[in-house]
Structure formats: C-alpha cells, structure tokens
Amino acid sequence: MEQSIVRVEEFIFDAWNCLPECYSEVKKLAFGVLEIFGSTYSCEQALSCMNTIKNKVRSQLTNKNLESCLKQQVISQI
C-alpha cells in the first residue's frame, strides 16, 4: 500500500513539474500544499505506532523508552 502511495505522490509532483516556467509561483504554492499532506501522514503514522507501543499493558514506559521503541518501529517500516 505504501508503495502505491509513493507512486501517486511521484505522479502528482511530476505533473506539477511539467508545467511551463511561467507558472513557477503556482508550482511553489502547489508544492507547499502537497508537503503539508506528506508531513501530516508521517505524523499520523508515528502517533499510530506510539499508540500501538504504549498500550494498557505497557503504560508504564518512560518517555525515553517509548522514544526508543518508536524509533525502532518507524525505522523498521522504511
């Protein structure tokens, strides 16, 4: 699923890059808006991982241990 998302993102960015240079300001605006969605997706994914890691059974985790577990989880998904 993530690979299909990456391909769609590449397609969208490629489409905007094909516009003539006279639309450079419109392209900048479009890329700015598109970046918001990418960073929102990353944040939501990280929060989802954090909720999975820190469930009722493991609610005693310190922030440092939670951060280490979260890093491992996110890196393993890349």
OpenMM code with the backbone's topology and positions (N, CA, C; nanometers):
from openmm import Vec3, app, unit

residues = "MET GLU GLN SER ILE VAL ARG VAL GLU GLU PHE ILE PHE ASP ALA TRP ASN CYS LEU PRO GLU CYS TYR SER GLU VAL LYS LYS LEU ALA PHE GLY VAL LEU GLU ILE PHE GLY SER THR TYR SER CYS GLU GLN ALA LEU SER CYS MET ASN THR ILE LYS ASN LYS VAL ARG SER GLN LEU THR ASN LYS ASN LEU GLU SER CYS LEU LYS GLN GLN VAL ILE SER GLN ILE".split()
positions = [
    Vec3(0.0815, -0.1194, 0.0000),
    Vec3(0.0000, 0.0000, 0.0000),
    Vec3(0.0859, 0.1259, 0.0000),
    Vec3(0.1941, 0.1267, 0.0834),
    Vec3(0.2783, 0.2448, 0.0894),
    Vec3(0.3470, 0.2709, -0.0445),
    Vec3(0.3827, 0.1646, -0.1168),
    Vec3(0.4466, 0.1834, -0.2466),
    Vec3(0.3519, 0.2500, -0.3445),
    Vec3(0.2232, 0.2154, -0.3387),
    Vec3(0.1272, 0.2798, -0.4283),
    Vec3(0.1099, 0.4267, -0.3924),
    Vec3(0.1184, 0.4590, -0.2629),
    Vec3(0.1099, 0.5993, -0.2208),
    Vec3(0.2295, 0.6755, -0.2751),
    Vec3(0.3488, 0.6160, -0.2666),
    Vec3(0.4695, 0.6807, -0.3178),
    Vec3(0.4573, 0.7053, -0.4673),
    Vec3(0.4058, 0.6076, -0.5417),
    Vec3(0.3911, 0.6249, -0.6858),
    Vec3(0.2922, 0.7360, -0.7185),
    Vec3(0.1849, 0.7438, -0.6434),
    Vec3(0.0864, 0.8503, -0.6667),
    Vec3(0.1492, 0.9851, -0.6377),
    Vec3(0.2243, 0.9951, -0.5277),
    Vec3(0.2913, 1.1209, -0.4951),
    Vec3(0.3887, 1.1611, -0.6046),
    Vec3(0.4664, 1.0652, -0.6548),
    Vec3(0.5600, 1.0946, -0.7634),
    Vec3(0.4853, 1.1441, -0.8870),
    Vec3(0.3748, 1.0803, -0.9195),
    Vec3(0.2948, 1.1204, -1.0341),
    Vec3(0.2447, 1.2635, -1.0185),
    Vec3(0.1958, 1.2960, -0.8997),
    Vec3(0.1442, 1.4316, -0.8750),
    Vec3(0.2556, 1.5348, -0.8871),
    Vec3(0.3710, 1.5078, -0.8240),
    Vec3(0.4823, 1.6022, -0.8313),
    Vec3(0.5341, 1.6152, -0.9744),
    Vec3(0.5419, 1.5038, -1.0461),
    Vec3(0.5863, 1.5082, -1.1861),
    Vec3(0.4904, 1.5906, -1.2717),
    Vec3(0.3620, 1.5766, -1.2454),
    Vec3(0.2631, 1.6532, -1.3223),
    Vec3(0.2824, 1.8033, -1.2998),
    Vec3(0.3036, 1.8431, -1.1746),
    Vec3(0.3252, 1.9854, -1.1470),
    Vec3(0.4577, 2.0331, -1.2057),
    Vec3(0.5604, 1.9472, -1.2057),
    Vec3(0.6900, 1.9857, -1.2619),
    Vec3(0.6851, 2.0040, -1.4127),
    Vec3(0.5883, 1.9450, -1.4791),
    Vec3(0.5766, 1.9567, -1.6242),
    Vec3(0.5217, 2.0926, -1.6687),
    Vec3(0.4696, 2.1687, -1.5757),
    Vec3(0.4155, 2.2997, -1.6133),
    Vec3(0.5270, 2.3922, -1.6599),
    Vec3(0.4973, 2.4808, -1.7535),
    Vec3(0.5986, 2.5760, -1.8009),
    Vec3(0.6469, 2.6668, -1.6876),
    Vec3(0.7639, 2.7248, -1.7063),
    Vec3(0.8259, 2.8086, -1.6029),
    Vec3(0.7431, 2.9334, -1.5700),
    Vec3(0.6557, 2.9750, -1.6607),
    Vec3(0.5728, 3.0934, -1.6331),
    Vec3(0.4744, 3.0677, -1.5188),
    Vec3(0.4571, 2.9418, -1.4803),
    Vec3(0.3693, 2.9056, -1.3685),
    Vec3(0.4492, 2.8730, -1.2418),
    Vec3(0.5687, 2.9291, -1.2303),
    Vec3(0.6561, 2.8927, -1.1182),
    Vec3(0.5940, 2.9256, -0.9821),
    Vec3(0.5227, 3.0375, -0.9716),
    Vec3(0.4599, 3.0734, -0.8434),
    Vec3(0.3467, 2.9767, -0.8079),
    Vec3(0.2721, 2.9343, -0.9071),
    Vec3(0.1643, 2.8374, -0.8840),
    Vec3(0.2244, 2.7036, -0.8403),
    Vec3(0.3365, 2.6641, -0.9036),
    Vec3(0.4039, 2.5399, -0.8672),
    Vec3(0.4529, 2.5449, -0.7222),
    Vec3(0.5112, 2.6591, -0.6816),
    Vec3(0.5588, 2.6736, -0.5438),
    Vec3(0.4437, 2.6575, -0.4453),
    Vec3(0.3327, 2.7190, -0.4765),
    Vec3(0.2151, 2.7089, -0.3901),
    Vec3(0.1652, 2.5643, -0.3830),
    Vec3(0.1577, 2.4992, -0.4977),
    Vec3(0.1109, 2.3602, -0.5023),
    Vec3(0.2029, 2.2691, -0.4222),
    Vec3(0.3341, 2.2861, -0.4379),
    Vec3(0.4278, 2.2024, -0.3637),
    Vec3(0.4168, 2.2279, -0.2138),
    Vec3(0.3947, 2.3527, -0.1756),
    Vec3(0.3758, 2.3847, -0.0342),
    Vec3(0.2545, 2.3138, 0.0231),
    Vec3(0.1456, 2.3124, -0.0506),
    Vec3(0.0235, 2.2448, -0.0051),
    Vec3(0.0448, 2.0943, -0.0014),
    Vec3(0.1096, 2.0393, -0.1028),
    Vec3(0.1336, 1.8950, -0.1071),
    Vec3(0.2246, 1.8480, 0.0068),
    Vec3(0.3206, 1.9308, 0.0460),
    Vec3(0.4103, 1.8943, 0.1554),
    Vec3(0.3352, 1.8834, 0.2873),
    Vec3(0.2319, 1.9622, 0.3057),
    Vec3(0.1529, 1.9554, 0.4286),
    Vec3(0.0935, 1.8164, 0.4444),
    Vec3(0.0387, 1.7620, 0.3359),
    Vec3(-0.0235, 1.6298, 0.3444),
    Vec3(0.0784, 1.5212, 0.3738),
    Vec3(0.1961, 1.5307, 0.3162),
    Vec3(0.3005, 1.4317, 0.3424),
    Vec3(0.3449, 1.4335, 0.4871),
    Vec3(0.3641, 1.5528, 0.5439),
    Vec3(0.4069, 1.5598, 0.6832),
    Vec3(0.2945, 1.5192, 0.7775),
    Vec3(0.1699, 1.5480, 0.7420),
    Vec3(0.0568, 1.5057, 0.8241),
    Vec3(0.0489, 1.3541, 0.8277),
    Vec3(0.0687, 1.2912, 0.7126),
    Vec3(0.0668, 1.1447, 0.7048),
    Vec3(0.1753, 1.0863, 0.7944),
    Vec3(0.2954, 1.1432, 0.7903),
    Vec3(0.4057, 1.0932, 0.8720),
    Vec3(0.3754, 1.1068, 1.0205),
    Vec3(0.3174, 1.2190, 1.0584),
    Vec3(0.2817, 1.2399, 1.1996),
    Vec3(0.1750, 1.1414, 1.2444),
    Vec3(0.0737, 1.1224, 1.1620),
    Vec3(-0.0331, 1.0276, 1.1964),
    Vec3(0.0213, 0.8859, 1.2088),
    Vec3(0.1127, 0.8507, 1.1210),
    Vec3(0.1721, 0.7173, 1.1252),
    Vec3(0.2538, 0.6998, 1.2528),
    Vec3(0.3303, 0.8023, 1.2908),
    Vec3(0.4107, 0.7948, 1.4133),
    Vec3(0.3215, 0.7854, 1.5369),
    Vec3(0.2127, 0.8635, 1.5406),
    Vec3(0.1210, 0.8569, 1.6540),
    Vec3(0.0535, 0.7204, 1.6634),
    Vec3(0.0209, 0.6627, 1.5492),
    Vec3(-0.0393, 0.5299, 1.5483),
    Vec3(0.0581, 0.4268, 1.6049),
    Vec3(0.1844, 0.4357, 1.5646),
    Vec3(0.2865, 0.3455, 1.6178),
    Vec3(0.3008, 0.3638, 1.7685),
    Vec3(0.2995, 0.4894, 1.8128),
    Vec3(0.3138, 0.5170, 1.9545),
    Vec3(0.1977, 0.4571, 2.0340),
    Vec3(0.0776, 0.4689, 1.9816),
    Vec3(-0.0388, 0.4121, 2.0494),
    Vec3(-0.0319, 0.2597, 2.0547),
    Vec3(0.0233, 0.1984, 1.9508),
    Vec3(0.0395, 0.0532, 1.9495),
    Vec3(0.1421, 0.0104, 2.0547),
    Vec3(0.2513, 0.0841, 2.0617),
    Vec3(0.3584, 0.0506, 2.1555),
    Vec3(0.3132, 0.0738, 2.2998),
    Vec3(0.2533, 0.1889, 2.3250),
    Vec3(0.2167, 0.2246, 2.4623),
    Vec3(0.0686, 0.1942, 2.4852),
    Vec3(0.0402, 0.0679, 2.5031),
    Vec3(-0.0976, 0.0266, 2.5292),
    Vec3(-0.1174, 0.0102, 2.6799),
    Vec3(-0.2282, -0.0449, 2.7217),
    Vec3(-0.2578, -0.0596, 2.8646),
    Vec3(-0.1539, -0.1445, 2.9369),
    Vec3(-0.1047, -0.2466, 2.8691),
    Vec3(-0.0066, -0.3367, 2.9306),
    Vec3(0.1268, -0.2655, 2.9499),
    Vec3(0.1625, -0.1821, 2.8551),
    Vec3(0.2926, -0.1144, 2.8612),
    Vec3(0.2777, 0.0338, 2.8931),
    Vec3(0.1813, 0.0702, 2.9719),
    Vec3(0.1574, 0.2110, 3.0019),
    Vec3(0.2616, 0.2681, 3.0974),
    Vec3(0.3447, 0.1830, 3.1543),
    Vec3(0.4473, 0.2274, 3.2491),
    Vec3(0.5763, 0.2716, 3.1799),
    Vec3(0.5811, 0.2659, 3.0481),
    Vec3(0.7025, 0.3047, 2.9758),
    Vec3(0.7372, 0.4506, 3.0019),
    Vec3(0.8648, 0.4756, 3.0225),
    Vec3(0.9086, 0.6149, 3.0351),
    Vec3(0.9143, 0.6758, 2.8955),
    Vec3(0.9189, 0.8065, 2.8890),
    Vec3(0.9249, 0.8735, 2.7584),
    Vec3(1.0505, 0.8339, 2.6812),
    Vec3(1.1615, 0.8157, 2.7525),
    Vec3(1.2862, 0.7776, 2.6849),
    Vec3(1.2730, 0.6387, 2.6227),
    Vec3(1.2172, 0.5430, 2.6983),
    Vec3(1.1986, 0.4078, 2.6440),
    Vec3(1.0964, 0.4072, 2.5304),
    Vec3(0.9913, 0.4850, 2.5450),
    Vec3(0.8912, 0.4949, 2.4392),
    Vec3(0.9534, 0.5524, 2.3122),
    Vec3(1.0376, 0.6544, 2.3291),
    Vec3(1.1050, 0.7143, 2.2129),
    Vec3(1.1922, 0.6114, 2.1415),
    Vec3(1.2645, 0.5298, 2.2174),
    Vec3(1.3494, 0.4262, 2.1568),
    Vec3(1.2659, 0.3234, 2.0817),
    Vec3(1.1551, 0.2798, 2.1431),
    Vec3(1.0671, 0.1834, 2.0766),
    Vec3(1.0056, 0.2433, 1.9507),
    Vec3(0.9681, 0.3692, 1.9587),
    Vec3(0.9072, 0.4369, 1.8435),
    Vec3(1.0061, 0.4492, 1.7283),
    Vec3(1.1313, 0.4833, 1.7603),
    Vec3(1.2349, 0.4920, 1.6556),
    Vec3(1.2523, 0.3579, 1.5862),
    Vec3(1.2589, 0.2506, 1.6653),
    Vec3(1.2734, 0.1174, 1.6063),
    Vec3(1.1569, 0.0831, 1.5159),
    Vec3(1.0363, 0.1130, 1.5609),
    Vec3(0.9174, 0.0815, 1.4826),
    Vec3(0.9132, 0.1591, 1.3516),
    Vec3(0.9426, 0.2879, 1.3580),
    Vec3(0.9379, 0.3719, 1.2374),
    Vec3(1.0462, 0.3315, 1.1397),
    Vec3(1.1678, 0.3053, 1.1896),
    Vec3(1.2779, 0.2660, 1.1022),
    Vec3(1.2497, 0.1317, 1.0356),
    Vec3(1.1883, 0.0396, 1.1082),
    Vec3(1.1603, -0.0921, 1.0512),
    Vec3(1.0551, -0.0846, 0.9395),
    Vec3(0.9742, 0.0205, 0.9378),
    Vec3(0.8709, 0.0359, 0.8342),
    Vec3(0.9259, 0.1016, 0.7085),
    Vec3(1.0432, 0.1564, 0.7154),
    Vec3(1.1002, 0.2261, 0.5983),
    Vec3(1.1549, 0.1296, 0.4990),
] * unit.nanometer
topology = app.Topology()
chain = topology.addChain("A")
for resn in residues:
    res = topology.addResidue(resn, chain)
    for name in ("N", "CA", "C"):
        topology.addAtom(name, app.Element.getBySymbol(name[0]), res)
